[in-house]
Amino acid sequence: TLRTVAPNTLVNWTKTLRNTSFSDETIELTLDVPSSVSNVKVYQDLNNNGIVDSADNQILFDNLSTKIKLGQNKSMQIIMQVLSDPNGKNGDTADIKIDAVVLEDPSKSFVNVVEKIVIVKPEINFTTPKFDENKTSSQIDEDVYIETSYAQCNVQTDKPDQVWVTVKSLLTGDKYS
């Protein structure tokens, strides 16, 4: 899943671990995290609400790896949380990899998930009609195209939002949305 975030933002992903076998299993959970993200934490979401709260237990990792026991036909919802790069630049990305292996039979069960972050800094730019590059020259007697970004206000962090922007002339007071 791709999350569009600002620099220095906590990012959460919710995952469910399920044991569909006929016996208790031990799952080894391993994280591969780039150095651009920090404060990596994983919680057992006890109330299954997808939000880290006081009811949730932090799962402790040793060198980005831990073992979790799951009973027969049981499941566990987890929340993985990371902090995006405080010094991230516009367009910087990070891939967080999650591997889950059933230790009792590693050949039959392996899950590999990649979660992605892209940093978008707050900006307003004049652009071309195709929105493919910034326009820096005069736009007198031309249509004006504006592209804005403000990841902190995204309603859905996995895709761009569409919003109204109002442009006001300081000279005439004219407004256009």
GIVENMO-V751522 format. One record per residue. N is the residue number from 0. SS is DSSP state (~ for helix, > for strand, _ for the rest). PSI is psi as a letter, one per 30 degrees, with the letter a starting at -180 (* if undefined). Layout:
n->(N | N)
ss->(SS | SS)
psi->(PSI | PSI)
//
This chain:
n->(0 | 1 | 2 | 3 | 4 | 5 | 6 | 7 | 8 | 9 | 10 | 11 | 12 | 13 | 14 | 15 | 16 | 17 | 18 | 19 | 20 | 21 | 22 | 23 | 24 | 25 | 26 | 27 | 28 | 29 | 30 | 31 | 32 | 33 | 34 | 35 | 36 | 37 | 38 | 39 | 40 | 41 | 42 | 43 | 44 | 45 | 46 | 47 | 48 | 49 | 50 | 51 | 52 | 53 | 54 | 55 | 56 | 57 | 58 | 59 | 60 | 61 | 62 | 63 | 64 | 65 | 66 | 67 | 68 | 69 | 70 | 71 | 72 | 73 | 74 | 75 | 76 | 77 | 78 | 79 | 80 | 81 | 82 | 83 | 84 | 85 | 86 | 87 | 88 | 89 | 90 | 91 | 92 | 93 | 94 | 95 | 96 | 97 | 98 | 99 | 100 | 101 | 102 | 103 | 104 | 105 | 106 | 107 | 108 | 109 | 110 | 111 | 112 | 113 | 114 | 115 | 116 | 117 | 118 | 119 | 120 | 121 | 122 | 123 | 124 | 125 | 126 | 127 | 128 | 129 | 130 | 131 | 132 | 133 | 134 | 135 | 136 | 137 | 138 | 139 | 140 | 141 | 142 | 143 | 144 | 145 | 146 | 147 | 148 | 149 | 150 | 151 | 152 | 153 | 154 | 155 | 156 | 157 | 158 | 159 | 160 | 161 | 162 | 163 | 164 | 165 | 166 | 167 | 168 | 169 | 170 | 171 | 172 | 173 | 174 | 175 | 176)
ss->(_ | > | > | > | > | _ | _ | _ | _ | > | > | > | > | > | > | > | > | > | _ | _ | _ | _ | _ | _ | > | > | > | > | > | > | > | > | > | _ | _ | _ | _ | > | > | > | > | > | > | > | _ | _ | _ | _ | _ | _ | _ | _ | _ | _ | _ | _ | > | > | > | _ | _ | _ | _ | _ | > | > | > | > | > | > | _ | _ | _ | _ | > | > | > | > | > | > | > | > | > | _ | _ | _ | _ | _ | _ | _ | _ | _ | > | > | > | > | > | > | > | > | > | > | ~ | ~ | ~ | _ | _ | _ | _ | > | > | > | > | > | > | > | > | > | > | _ | _ | _ | > | > | > | > | > | _ | _ | _ | _ | _ | _ | > | _ | _ | _ | _ | _ | _ | _ | _ | _ | _ | > | > | > | > | > | _ | ~ | ~ | ~ | _ | _ | _ | _ | _ | _ | _ | _ | _ | _ | _ | _ | _ | > | > | _ | _ | _ | _ | _ | _ | > | > | _)
psi->(k | k | k | j | l | l | l | h | k | k | k | k | k | k | l | k | k | k | j | g | a | g | l | k | l | k | k | j | k | k | k | j | k | l | f | f | l | a | h | k | k | k | k | j | i | e | g | h | f | g | k | j | a | f | f | k | k | k | k | k | k | j | h | g | k | l | k | k | k | k | l | k | g | l | l | k | k | l | k | k | k | l | k | l | j | f | g | k | l | k | f | k | l | k | k | j | k | k | k | k | k | j | f | f | i | f | f | f | j | k | k | j | k | k | k | k | k | k | k | j | l | k | l | k | k | k | l | l | f | f | h | f | l | k | k | f | l | k | g | k | g | l | k | k | k | k | k | l | k | i | f | f | g | k | e | j | f | g | l | k | l | k | l | k | k | k | k | k | k | f | e | f | f | k | k | k | *)
//
